[in-house]
Amino acid sequence: MPLLSDASAIYVGSTEADRVYLGSTLVWEKQVTDPASSFPVSPLALYDFSDLSTLFQDSAGTIPVTAHGQRVGRVVDKSGNGLHLTTSDSRRPEYREVHGKRWLYLNGVDQDMDVNMPQIDEELVIAAGARIDVEPTTNGQIFGVASNVYGLATLYVRASSTNRWGFSRSFLSTGSGGAILSSNTRPVPEFAVVRGMATRSGTSKLYRNAEEIGSGSPGSVQIAAQTWNLGNSASSSILRYRGLISGVALYARALSPAEVITLDQFLAERTGVTL
């Protein structure tokens, strides 16, 4: 068809076209779909980047995010606990509509968000929907403590296609301890629902798309009230995350099997994953 010889496409990553232009005219755009209505029960914090009503361009929450490409300075916590993510103007990540979904994009250079979390005593669950379109050159924190003591709590992506995801063994007082997958190659683009679960002085486990992929032994140190960070860690071992995130959930209690299913499905709907 002659028209196609004049068409150009805008690609995100290396495998998927999101928009096609004829000259300067947009002739096709992949539609963004709204997720279904499953909702996790009683999380400590819940960030849903598919919900525009929770995203604001400024940290004070006065300027709503309304369009692809706008920078995000505040994300409202949907748990009702008031644990909102905020950041300074220069560190704001970007709202994106790509791959038919809505995301927060972090560039892996200077974009991240903070929140002050209360103490976590016995149980920890961190879950996220994430997509990486470029092979990481460093490890990158999706969500966890901001300090260099990442053994306390962090969910992260690893600069290794054979050990793609990581979760701290948790409740440790040192910057060490990852429960990582083994011999499970994940080339980019890689998108998944990743969930880490730990019980103080008990067990810690890492899941990808509801399948257990790693385990370890957590420590006995309570996770004190402190700053947590989306997208960055002060540790030299776990640095900045580069990629898309559809949502993040944090629990400070044990989950029932039914609650785990609901949580995974909530994130899967927003990430484009079939469990």
Sequence and secondary structure as in RCSB ss.txt:
>XXXX:A:sequence
MPLLSDASAIYVGSTEADRVYLGSTLVWEKQVTDPASSFPVSPLALYDFSDLSTLFQDSAGTIPVTAHGQRVGRV
VDKSGNGLHLTTSDSRRPEYREVHGKRWLYLNGVDQDMDVNMPQIDEELVIAAGARIDVEPTTNGQIFGVASNVY
GLATLYVRASSTNRWGFSRSFLSTGSGGAILSSNTRPVPEFAVVRGMATRSGTSKLYRNAEEIGSGSPGSVQIAA
QTWNLGNSASSSILRYRGLISGVALYARALSPAEVITLDQFLAERTGVTL
>XXXX:A:secstr
 GGGGGEEEEEETTTEEEEEEETTEEEEE           SS SEEEETT GGGEESSTTS SB  STT B SEE
  TTSS   EE  GGG  EEEEETTEEEEEEESSS  EEEEE  B SEEEEEEEEEE S  SS EEEEEESSS T
TSSEEEE S TTS EEEB  S SSS  B    S    SSEEEEEEEEEETTS EEEEETTEEEEEE   S  B S
EEEEES  SSSSSEE EEEEEEEEEESS   HHHHHHHHHHHHHHHT   
